[in-house]
Structure formats: structure tokens, C-alpha cells
């Protein structure tokens, strides 16, 4: 770490969490492939529509491309279809509903309708990132459809919206990634994700016996989650249909026993030689280059975990040569599970807050609009659309979102005012839209930067659509939305605060329980267990446990960065998450030992009993399921 970076880290550490989060930005290389896609999306779509004489539809298509660009993240092409396509479908539906409601409903009915949509979209957003993106686009598009003065019908607007998002999806599928020369470029995202798993395994082995082991294990979990998502995107056929894809599936599956052995070695706490990590690094290089593995250095087989690592390396080499495999060790969530999440404690809290913010902002906007406070500018939809982004916890803690949104909007509006004074119309503004589209993938690293770029893009679209410059109105409505969301965010709600965090933590506890039960399944004296010894099921359960823990950790970190009045409602949940992580780590180490010796080591059983007892002490405090702690006697 450079001295400048060290100073920055110390400065952020000294600040209150809610302020430090607002100043923190993501780091990493520039995603040039996403930059190219952004430049070829909104701007060219708008230019084509202007030349064809359908400017208003071009504005809608450009908005859809912009929203899809915000969701355009690194990963596989197949996963991108779901990540971009599902929210686009929700946005088109919202635009259709909003257009007809705006044309035929009065202000009161329209406000109640938008509030109902907010309740639905908020609850669905608790299901996961893709559902959250769909909820966001549903509400934003509904507000635009109800308020943007366009001459086109609702059906035409919805088709234009789908065309705009669809064009970005086509670019995502068709354009090769720069530098992706090895193998079939269609699977470069999957290849990079699987290689990242092997690199994370090597990094964890290097960190064994050091203070970095916990962070490296979390990084391994993130790499496995990313690879699983990259490989599990939507498909027309049930199984991988090409040899290249089947090979990647086999390489991913071969990484799971390696990850298990590495976790067990890190849990043991003894440092390892560099030879142990060399094999996974060579496998990572083989994945990236679509090449043969070559000879792999074997670690010393002096203990159960090291023997498991050596066996996993041999199986990985065999899997790389055969290239046959399709099991991603994941289970599809059923409709009942999705409904339980959407209408559970977390979904209800999320839905009520979104509904209140969206409905209140729509009511205020309608009142200001019909009282002619806007003058000649009919931009009342800006207020509820802004409130949607501000109320979404996916984008950070509440105060951080408000500060970044306000700062980004002011900066973007001032920049646009300067550009509008000198650029020719409409060609200069269309070029500005294209530049902003290219900047979005970089700007998403910080919410304020993203807001500034999006503000310039949206104001450009408004002017191309025939309306006058509206920077001052954009600033005023954003500040009003910030104040509204801050007030609503601190209002008491029915039920217990922190429901989303507690729901995630309970889900993680349930997944850890299922994993522990399966590992203990082979032991004598455990009543009620079926004696199954299915390693594939074990790896599936381990993946579910670590993924659920990662989601809980992310929710807890966001809650901890809120103002103290909100953060206090989830105090202690980080301790429980840490206990659950140690429980899953110990379960993994015990599983590896059971495979080698057929029995539990005293160290493992004592540690499991100790962790279950500690979890029992937190059971009522954070609402853990009782079944998680009732296994202590069985161990």
C-alpha cells in the first residue's frame, strides 16, 4: 500500500461510519468493454431516432439504455441477460402502467396507484439484486410514464424502452472483451470468474496461519459466488450445450474440494509452504489460457487437510483433461421461498418504506405541479423517480445516499448548464449523451459520480426532447427528495426495525444448520439423521451457507454505516455473523477430517460445541432459529 493510500485509509477510519461510507469509492481497472458498450448505446439510439423523426421514442430508448448501463456489471454474457433483461421487462411494464394511469387517472387515484406499486416493488426487491433492479426500473419507468409529456402511446413507449435495453444486451452478447484471445470469447466472463476461484484458493493457502486468513476466506466466498452466478445464467437448454462450456463447468466443480481443503487448512492456523499454493495458481492460469494444466506440484501429505488438498488437485487435473461436468452445486429457489422473502419481515419493512417514500413524493409532486409551481416545466415525475434511488439500500446507507445524491446532482446540473450554453443543438447534446453513456460504467464506483453523469445525461435528453434547460429545477427537486427520504427513513414502522438484516441473518443461520447437520450425518448416535454421505450435497450446502453469510454480512455492514439512530437497531448482529462464519469454517474443517479418518477430532467437536453455546446466548437477542443451537448436545 502506498503512503498516500495508507493516509487515506487512516482518515476514513477516523471518520464516523456514515460519513466514511459517503467518501469511499470502489477501485479497479477501467472496464473498457463496458465503456465501449455505453458509448454505443444511448447516444446512437437517440441519433437514429432523431434522424428518423421519432425523437420522443428515442428519448425513451436512451433512458432504458442508461438504466441498463447502470446494471451492466462484470460477469458472463448469460448472466448479463438476466441482470439486464429482467429489470428491462419490469421497466417496460411500469412505463405501460404509468402512461395509462397518467392519461386516465386523477391526481389522487394516480398517487394511490403509485404507492401500491411502491409497496409491491419494495417487497420484491428484498429477493435479491436482480429483483431489486427490476423493482427500481418498475417504479422509475412508472413515474416517467405518468409524468413525461410525450406524444406516443403507452405501447409504443414500452416497445421503445425494451428496444433501448435490448440494444445494450445485444452489444453485451456480441462484442468480444478486449484482450480475451484465449478460447471461445463467448465464455470469457465465465473463464475469468472460474480462474478467479483458483486464484482465491491460492491466496487463502498463502494466508494460512496469518491474520489475513479470514479476509482471504471471505474473498474466496465472493469468488465462488461470482463464478456460480456467471455459470448459472439463463439458458434455452437445461445443460451446457458446448464443449467449452462443459469444460468450464467441470473446472468450477473441481475447485469446490480445493476450496474446502484450503478452508480447513486456514482454520487449522498453521502456515504452509509456497508449494501448497502453486498448484491452484497453475490451474488458474490453465483456465485463463484454455490450456492444459501440465504437472502440478503436490503438497506434503502430512495431515487430513493436506491430503484432501492433494487429492483435490489430482481430481482437478483429471477434470481439466476430461472436461465433463454440469453440476454447479446450486439449488433453484422455489416460488414459496421467493414469496416468503418478499412478504417476510425484511420484505415488509422494505416495501412499506419504499411505498411511503414513492407515494409521498408523488403526492407532493402532483400538488406542486397542479398548483403551477413548476411554471412551464412539467417535470413532476423527477421527484418520485429520484426518491426511488434514494430509498434503495442497495446503493448504500441512507445518509450516504442522500449526501452523494445531493452533491452529484448539483455538480451534474452545473456541468450541464455550462455544456448547454456552448453546445449546438441537437447534435452537441446527442454527443454529450454518448459520452455520458461511456462514463457510466466508471462512474458506478461512487454514487455521487454516477449521479453527476446521469444528471447530465437526463438533462441532455430533456433538451433534445424539446424542453428548455432545467438545471435549477433538477437541483431543487433532488434536494426536496433528499429531505423527504431522510424524514421517512427515520420514521417508526410497524414491526421491529432492522427486519431486513435479521431476515438475512436468520437465513444464514438456517443454511449453517443444514450444512452442519449434513456433515454430522455420518456419525453414530445422531438421531433423526438419514446417514447420507453425499459429497455433492455437502458442497451445495456449504455454498449456500457461505453465500447466505456473505449476504448477511453485506446487509449488516450497510446498517452499521447508518446514523446512530438507525444503526443501533442492528447492534450485535455482526458478532452473530462472525460466530456463524466460524461455525461454518469449523464444520468444513470437521468434514475434511471426517473424510480422512471417519470420526470427529476432539478439537473439532469441542470447538463446535463452544460455538453453538455462544450462538445460544445470542438466540433471543437477534432472533436466531432455535434449531441452530439445539445441535450442541448431538456434537
C-alpha positions in Angstrom: 0.0 0.0 0.0 1.4 3.4 -1.0 1.9 6.1 1.7 -0.9 8.2 0.2 -3.3 5.2 0.3 -2.4 4.5 3.9 -3.1 8.1 4.9 -6.5 7.9 3.1 -7.4 4.6 4.9 -6.5 6.2 8.3 -8.6 9.3 7.5 -11.6 7.2 6.6 -11.2 5.0 9.7 -11.2 8.1 11.9 -14.4 9.5 10.4 -17.9 8.4 11.6 -19.1 5.3 9.6 -21.9 7.2 7.9 -19.5 9.9 6.6 -16.7 7.5 5.8 -19.1 5.4 3.6 -20.0 8.5 1.6 -16.4 9.2 0.8 -15.4 5.7 -0.1 -15.1 4.7 -3.7 -14.5 1.3 -5.4 -11.2 0.7 -7.1 -10.1 -1.4 -10.0 -9.2 -1.3 -13.7 -11.3 0.6 -16.1 -13.9 -1.7 -17.7 -13.1 -0.7 -21.3 -15.6 -3.2 -22.7 -18.4 -1.7 -20.7 -17.2 1.8 -21.7 -17.4 0.9 -25.4 -20.9 -0.6 -24.9 -22.0 2.5 -23.1 -20.8 4.8 -25.9 -22.6 2.7 -28.5 -25.9 2.5 -26.6 -27.9 5.6 -25.6 -26.2 8.1 -27.9 -26.5 6.2 -31.2 -30.1 5.2 -30.3 -31.0 8.8 -29.8 -29.3 9.9 -33.0 -31.1 7.2 -35.0 -34.5 8.2 -33.6 -33.9 11.9 -34.3 -32.9 11.2 -37.9 -36.0 9.0 -38.3 -38.2 11.8 -36.9 -39.2 9.9 -33.7 -37.3 11.9 -31.1 -39.6 11.2 -28.2 -39.3 7.4 -28.7 -35.5 7.9 -29.0 -35.5 9.6 -25.6 -37.4 6.7 -24.0 -35.0 4.2 -25.6 -32.0 6.2 -24.4 -33.4 6.2 -20.8 -33.7 2.4 -21.0 -30.2 2.0 -22.3 -29.0 4.3 -19.5 -30.8 2.3 -16.8 -29.4 -1.0 -18.3 -25.9 0.5 -18.3 -26.1 1.1 -14.6 -26.8 -2.6 -14.2 -24.1 -3.6 -16.6 -21.5 -5.3 -14.3 -18.6 -7.7 -15.0 -19.5 -11.3 -15.4 -20.7 -13.7 -18.1 -22.8 -12.9 -21.1 -25.5 -15.4 -20.0 -25.8 -13.8 -16.5 -25.9 -10.4 -18.1 -29.1 -11.4 -20.0 -30.9 -11.9 -16.7 -29.2 -8.9 -14.9 -30.2 -6.5 -17.7 -33.2 -8.2 -19.2 -35.4 -8.8 -16.2 -35.3 -5.2 -14.9 -35.9 -4.0 -18.5 -39.1 -6.1 -18.7 -40.2 -4.7 -15.3 -39.4 -1.2 -16.6 -41.5 -1.7 -19.7 -44.4 -2.8 -17.6 -44.0 0.2 -15.3 -43.9 2.5 -18.3 -47.1 1.0 -19.7 -49.0 1.2 -16.4 -47.7 4.7 -15.7 -48.7 6.0 -19.1 -52.2 4.8 -19.0 -52.6 5.9 -15.4 -51.3 9.3 -16.1 -53.7 9.7 -19.1 -56.8 8.4 -17.4 -56.5 8.8 -13.6 -56.8 11.9 -11.5 -54.0 13.0 -9.1 -55.5 11.2 -6.0 -56.0 7.9 -7.8 -52.6 8.2 -9.5 -50.9 8.8 -6.2 -52.6 5.7 -4.6 -51.7 3.6 -7.6 -48.0 4.6 -7.5 -48.0 4.0 -3.7 -49.3 0.4 -4.4 -46.6 -0.1 -7.0 -44.0 1.0 -4.4 -45.3 -1.5 -1.9 -45.1 -4.3 -4.4 -41.7 -3.3 -5.8 -40.2 -2.8 -2.4 -41.2 -6.2 -1.2 -39.9 -7.9 -4.4 -36.6 -6.0 -4.1 -35.8 -8.0 -0.9 -35.5 -11.2 -3.0 -32.1 -10.3 -4.5 -30.1 -7.9 -6.7 -31.8 -8.7 -10.0 -35.3 -8.4 -8.3 -34.1 -5.1 -6.7 -33.1 -3.8 -10.1 -36.4 -4.8 -11.5 -38.2 -3.0 -8.7 -36.2 0.1 -9.3 -36.9 0.2 -13.0 -40.6 -0.6 -12.5 -41.1 2.5 -10.3 -38.8 4.9 -12.2 -40.5 3.9 -15.5 -44.0 4.2 -13.9 -43.2 7.8 -12.8 -41.8 8.7 -16.2 -44.8 7.2 -18.0 -47.2 9.1 -15.8 -45.4 12.4 -16.0 -43.2 12.8 -19.0 -45.1 14.8 -21.7 -44.6 12.6 -24.7 -47.0 12.2 -27.7 -46.6 8.4 -28.1 -49.0 5.7 -26.7 -48.1 3.5 -23.8 -47.5 0.5 -26.0 -45.1 2.5 -28.2 -43.2 3.8 -25.2 -42.9 0.3 -23.7 -41.6 -1.1 -27.0 -39.1 1.7 -27.3 -38.0 1.0 -23.7 -37.5 -2.7 -24.5 -35.6 -1.8 -27.7 -33.2 0.5 -25.8 -32.4 -2.1 -23.1 -32.4 -4.8 -25.8 -29.8 -3.0 -27.8 -27.4 -2.9 -24.9 -28.0 -6.6 -24.3 -27.2 -7.3 -28.0 -23.9 -5.3 -27.6 -23.1 -7.3 -24.4 -23.6 -10.6 -26.2 -21.9 -9.7 -29.5 -18.9 -7.6 -28.6 -15.8 -9.6 -27.6 -13.9 -8.5 -24.4 -10.7 -6.6 -25.2 -7.8 -8.9 -24.6 -9.9 -12.1 -24.4 -7.9 -14.1 -27.0 -7.9 -17.5 -25.4 -10.7 -19.9 -26.1 -14.2 -19.1 -27.2 -14.7 -15.3 -26.5 -18.4 -16.0 -25.7 -17.3 -17.5 -22.4 -14.6 -15.0 -21.4 -16.7 -13.9 -18.4 -17.1 -17.4 -17.2 -13.5 -18.2 -17.8 -12.3 -15.2 -15.8 -14.7 -16.0 -13.0 -13.6 -19.6 -12.6 -9.9 -18.6 -12.8 -10.6 -16.1 -10.0 -11.8 -19.0 -7.8 -8.5 -20.9 -8.2 -6.5 -17.7 -7.6 -8.6 -17.1 -4.4 -7.8 -20.6 -3.2 -4.1 -20.0 -3.7 -4.3 -16.7 -1.8 -6.1 -18.4 1.1 -3.4 -21.1 1.2 -0.7 -18.3 1.3 -2.5 -16.6 4.2 -2.9 -19.8 6.3 -1.5 -19.1 9.8 -1.6 -15.3 9.4 -4.0 -12.5 10.2 -5.1 -12.3 6.6 -6.8 -15.7 6.6 -10.3 -14.5 7.5 -10.3 -11.8 4.8 -8.9 -14.3 2.2 -11.6 -16.8 3.1 -14.2 -14.1 2.6 -12.6 -13.3 -0.8 -12.8 -17.0 -1.8 -16.5 -16.9 -0.9 -17.0 -13.9 -3.1 -15.1 -15.5 -6.0 -17.2 -18.7 -5.7 -20.4 -16.7 -5.7 -19.3 -14.7 -8.7 -18.3 -17.9 -10.7 -21.6 -19.6 -9.7 -23.6 -16.7 -10.9 -21.6 -16.4 -14.1 -22.2 -20.1 -15.0 -25.8 -20.3 -13.9 -27.3 -17.7 -16.2 -30.5 -18.4 -18.2 -30.2 -21.0 -21.0 -32.5 -22.4 -23.6 -31.4 -26.0 -22.8 -31.2 -27.5 -19.3 -27.5 -28.4 -19.6 -24.4 -26.8 -21.1 -24.6 -27.4 -24.8 -21.0 -26.8 -26.0 -17.7 -28.5 -25.1 -16.2 -25.2 -24.0 -19.0 -24.5 -21.5 -19.0 -28.1 -20.2 -15.3 -27.8 -19.6 -15.8 -24.6 -17.6 -18.5 -26.3 -15.5 -16.1 -29.2 -14.8 -13.3 -26.7 -13.8 -15.7 -24.9 -11.5 -16.8 -28.1 -9.8 -13.2 -29.2 -9.4 -12.5 -26.0 -7.5 -15.0 -26.9 -4.7 -13.0 -29.6 -3.0 -9.9 -27.4 -3.3 -11.8 -24.6 -1.6 -12.9 -27.0 1.1 -9.4 -28.2 1.8 -8.0 -24.7 1.8 -10.6 -23.5 4.3 -9.8 -26.4 6.6 -6.0 -25.6 6.4 -6.7 -21.9 7.1 -8.9 -23.0 10.1 -6.1 -25.1 11.5 -4.0 -21.9 11.7 -0.6 -23.5 10.7 1.4 -21.7 8.0 2.1 -23.6 4.7 4.9 -23.6 2.3 4.5 -21.8 -1.1 4.4 -25.2 -2.8 0.8 -25.7 -1.5 -0.5 -22.7 -3.4 1.4 -23.3 -6.6 -1.0 -26.0 -7.9 -4.1 -23.8 -7.7 -2.2 -21.0 -9.4 -1.2 -23.2 -12.3 -4.9 -24.3 -12.6 -5.9 -20.6 -12.6 -3.5 -20.0 -15.5 -4.8 -23.0 -17.4 -8.3 -21.8 -17.1 -7.5 -18.3 -18.3 -5.5 -19.6 -21.3 -7.7 -22.5 -22.1 -4.6 -24.7 -21.9 -3.6 -28.0 -20.3 -2.6 -28.0 -16.7 0.7 -29.6 -17.0 2.4 -31.2 -14.0 1.1 -29.9 -10.6 3.3 -29.8 -7.5 1.8 -31.9 -4.8 1.8 -30.7 -1.2 3.2 -32.8 1.6 0.5 -35.3 2.7 1.2 -34.9 6.4 -2.4 -34.3 7.7 -6.0 -34.8 6.7 -6.4 -31.3 5.2 -3.2 -31.6 3.2 -4.2 -35.0 2.0 -7.5 -33.6 1.0 -5.7 -30.7 -0.9 -3.5 -33.2 -2.7 -6.5 -35.4 -3.7 -8.4 -32.4 -4.8 -5.5 -31.3 -7.1 -5.4 -34.8 -8.6 -9.2 -34.7 -9.2 -8.9 -31.2 -10.7 -6.2 -32.3 -13.1 -8.4 -35.2 -14.2 -11.4 -32.9 -14.6 -9.4 -30.4 -16.7 -8.4 -33.2 -19.0 -11.8 -34.8 -19.4 -13.8 -31.5 -19.4 -17.1 -33.2 -18.5 -19.4 -31.7 -15.9 -22.5 -29.7 -15.4 -23.3 -29.7 -11.7 -22.9 -26.1 -10.3 -23.9 -27.3 -6.8 -26.8 -24.9 -6.5 -30.5 -25.3 -5.9 -33.2 -23.3 -7.6 -35.3 -21.3 -5.2 -39.0 -22.2 -5.4 -41.9 -19.8 -5.6 -42.7 -20.4 -1.9 -39.2 -19.3 -0.9 -39.4 -16.2 -3.0 -42.8 -15.3 -1.7 -41.6 -15.9 1.9 -38.7 -13.5 1.3 -40.8 -10.8 -0.4 -43.5 -10.9 2.3 -41.4 -11.7 5.3 -40.1 -9.3 7.9 -37.4 -7.9 5.6 -39.7 -7.6 2.6 -42.5 -5.9 4.5 -40.2 -3.3 6.1 -38.6 -2.6 2.7 -41.9 -2.5 0.9 -43.5 -0.1 3.4 -40.6 2.3 3.3 -40.5 2.3 -0.5 -44.2 2.8 -0.7 -44.3 5.6 1.7 -41.4 7.5 0.0 -42.6 6.9 -3.5 -46.2 7.7 -2.7 -45.4 10.8 -0.6 -43.1 12.1 -3.3 -45.7 11.5 -6.0 -48.3 13.3 -3.9 -46.1 16.3 -3.2 -45.0 16.4 -6.9 -48.7 16.3 -8.0 -49.6 19.1 -5.6 -46.8 21.3 -6.8 -47.5 20.5 -10.4 -51.2 21.3 -10.3 -50.6 24.5 -8.3 -48.3 25.6 -11.3 -45.3 25.9 -9.0 -43.3 24.5 -11.9 -44.3 27.2 -14.3 -43.9 25.9 -17.9 -41.8 22.9 -16.9 -43.8 19.7 -16.3 -41.1 17.6 -14.6 -43.1 16.5 -11.6 -42.0 12.9 -12.3 -38.4 13.8 -11.3 -39.3 13.9 -7.6 -40.7 10.3 -7.2 -38.1 8.9 -9.6 -35.3 10.5 -7.5 -36.9 9.2 -4.3 -36.8 5.6 -5.7 -33.0 5.7 -6.0 -32.6 7.3 -2.6 -34.8 4.8 -0.7 -33.0 1.8 -2.1 -30.4 0.4 0.4 -28.6 -1.5 -2.4 -26.9 1.8 -3.1 -25.5 2.4 0.4 -26.7 3.6 3.8 -29.4 6.3 3.9 -27.3 9.3 4.8 -24.5 8.3 2.4 -27.1 8.0 -0.4 -28.6 11.4 0.4 -25.2 13.2 0.6 -23.9 11.6 -2.6 -27.2 12.2 -4.5 -27.3 15.9 -3.5 -23.6 16.5 -4.3 -23.8 14.6 -7.6 -26.9 16.4 -8.8 -25.6 19.9 -8.0 -22.3 19.1 -9.8 -24.1 17.5 -12.8 -26.6 20.3 -13.1 -23.8 22.9 -13.1 -21.8 21.0 -15.6 -24.8 20.6 -17.9 -25.6 24.3 -17.7 -22.1 25.1 -19.0 -22.4 22.5 -21.8 -25.8 23.7 -22.8 -24.5 27.2 -23.2 -21.9 26.2 -25.8 -23.0 23.0 -27.5 -25.0 23.1 -30.7 -28.5 21.5 -30.6 -29.3 18.7 -31.0 -26.1 17.2 -32.3 -23.9 18.5 -29.5 -26.4 17.2 -26.9 -26.5 13.8 -28.6 -22.8 13.6 -28.5 -23.0 14.5 -24.8 -25.4 11.6 -24.2 -23.0 9.2 -25.9 -20.1 10.5 -23.7 -22.2 10.1 -20.5 -23.2 6.6 -21.6 -19.5 5.7 -21.9 -18.7 7.2 -18.4 -21.5 5.4 -16.5 -19.5 2.1 -16.1 -16.7 4.0 -14.5 -18.9 6.4 -12.5 -20.8 3.5 -10.9 -17.8 3.1 -8.5 -19.2 6.0 -6.5 -22.8 7.1 -6.1 -22.1 10.8 -6.3 -20.1 10.4 -9.6 -22.8 8.1 -11.0 -25.5 10.7 -10.1 -23.5 13.6 -11.7 -23.1 11.6 -15.0 -26.8 10.5 -15.0 -27.9 14.1 -14.3 -26.0 15.4 -17.3 -27.4 12.6 -19.5 -31.0 13.1 -18.3 -30.9 16.9 -18.8 -29.5 16.4 -22.2 -32.4 14.1 -23.1 -34.9 16.6 -21.8 -33.5 19.3 -24.1 -33.3 17.0 -27.1 -36.9 16.2 -26.5 -37.8 19.9 -27.0 -37.9 21.3 -23.4 -35.8 24.2 -22.1 -32.8 23.9 -19.9 -33.9 22.7 -16.5 -30.8 22.5 -14.2 -32.2 24.7 -11.5 -35.4 22.6 -11.3 -33.4 19.4 -11.2 -31.4 20.6 -8.2 -34.5 21.8 -6.3 -36.4 18.6 -6.8 -33.4 16.4 -5.8 -32.9 18.4 -2.6 -36.6 18.1 -1.8 -36.5 14.3 -2.4 -33.4 14.0 -0.2 -35.2 15.8 2.7 -38.3 13.6 2.2 -36.4 10.3 2.2 -34.4 11.4 5.3 -37.6 12.0 7.2 -39.3 8.8 6.1 -36.2 6.8 6.7 -36.2 7.7 10.4 -39.9 7.3 10.9 -41.0 4.3 13.1 -42.5 1.4 11.1 -44.8 -1.5 12.1 -42.7 -4.4 13.4 -39.1 -4.5 14.5 -36.5 -2.2 12.9 -33.7 -3.9 11.1 -36.0 -6.6 9.8 -34.0 -7.0 6.5 -30.8 -7.6 8.4 -32.4 -10.0 10.8 -34.0 -11.9 8.0 -30.7 -12.3 6.2 -29.1 -13.4 9.4 -31.8 -15.9 10.1 -31.4 -17.3 6.6 -27.7 -17.6 7.1 -28.2 -19.4 10.4 -30.6 -21.8 8.8 -28.2 -22.6 6.0 -25.4 -23.1 8.5 -27.6 -25.5 10.4 -28.4 -27.5 7.3 -24.7 -27.8 6.5 -23.7 -28.9 10.0 -26.5 -31.5 10.1 -25.3 -33.0 6.8 -21.7 -33.2 7.9 -22.6 -34.8 11.3 -24.8 -37.2 9.4 -22.2 -39.9 9.2 -21.6 -40.0 13.0 -23.1 -42.7 15.2 -25.6 -41.6 17.8 -27.3 -38.8 16.0 -31.0 -39.5 16.0 -33.2 -38.2 13.2 -30.4 -38.0 10.6 -30.5 -40.2 7.5 -26.8 -41.3 7.3 -26.3 -39.9 3.8 -22.7 -39.3 2.7 -23.2 -37.4 -0.4 -20.3 -35.0 -1.1 -22.1 -33.2 -3.9 -24.9 -32.3 -1.5 -22.4 -31.3 1.1 -20.7 -28.9 -1.3 -24.1 -27.5 -2.3 -25.0 -26.9 1.4 -21.6 -25.3 2.0 -22.0 -23.0 -0.9 -25.5 -22.0 0.3 -24.2 -21.4 3.9 -21.3 -19.2 2.8 -23.4 -17.3 0.2 -26.1 -16.6 2.9 -23.4 -15.4 5.3 -22.0 -13.1 2.7 -25.4 -11.6 2.0 -26.0 -11.1 5.8 -22.5 -9.5 6.2 -23.3 -7.0 3.4 -26.6 -6.1 5.0 -25.0 -5.7 8.4 -22.2 -3.5 7.0 -24.8 -1.2 5.4 -26.8 -1.0 8.5 -23.7 -0.2 10.6 -22.9 2.7 8.4 -26.3 4.4 9.1 -26.7 7.3 11.5 -26.6 6.0 15.2 -30.4 6.3 15.5 -30.8 3.6 12.8 -27.6 1.6 13.4 -28.5 0.8 17.0 -31.4 -1.4 15.8 -28.9 -4.0 14.4 -26.2 -3.8 17.1 -24.8 -7.2 17.9 -25.7 -8.8 14.6 -22.1 -8.5 13.4 -21.0 -10.6 16.3 -23.5 -13.3 15.5 -22.5 -13.3 11.8 -18.8 -13.8 12.9 -19.9 -16.7 15.1 -21.8 -18.3 12.2 -18.8 -17.9 9.9 -16.6 -19.6 12.5 -19.2 -22.3 12.8 -19.3 -22.9 9.0 -15.4 -22.8 8.9 -15.2 -25.4 11.7 -17.9 -27.5 10.1 -15.8 -27.5 6.9 -12.6 -28.5 8.7 -14.6 -31.2 10.5 -15.9 -32.5 7.2 -12.4 -32.8 5.8 -11.3 -34.6 8.9 -14.3 -37.0 8.7 -13.4 -37.9 5.1 -9.9 -38.8 6.1 -10.5 -40.6 9.5 -14.2 -41.4 9.7 -14.5 -39.7 13.1 -14.6 -36.2 14.7 -11.4 -35.0 16.2 -11.7 -33.7 19.8 -10.6 -30.3 18.7 -13.4 -30.1 16.2 -16.1 -31.3 18.5 -15.1 -29.0 21.3 -15.0 -26.0 19.0 -18.4 -26.9 17.5 -19.9 -27.2 21.0 -18.3 -23.9 22.1 -19.7 -22.0 19.1 -23.2 -23.5 19.4 -23.2 -22.4 23.0 -22.1 -18.9 22.1 -24.8 -18.7 19.5 -27.4 -19.9 22.0 -26.5 -16.9 24.2 -27.5 -14.6 21.2 -30.6 -16.6 20.2 -33.3 -14.3 21.6 -31.3 -11.1 21.0 -31.3 -11.4 17.3 -34.0 -13.9 16.7 -31.9 -16.9 15.6 -33.8 -20.1 14.8 -33.8 -22.5 17.8 -32.8 -25.5 15.7 -29.4 -24.0 15.1 -28.4 -24.1 18.8 -30.1 -27.3 19.7 -27.4 -29.4 18.0 -24.9 -28.7 20.8 -25.8 -31.9 22.6 -25.5 -34.0 19.5 -22.0 -32.8 18.8 
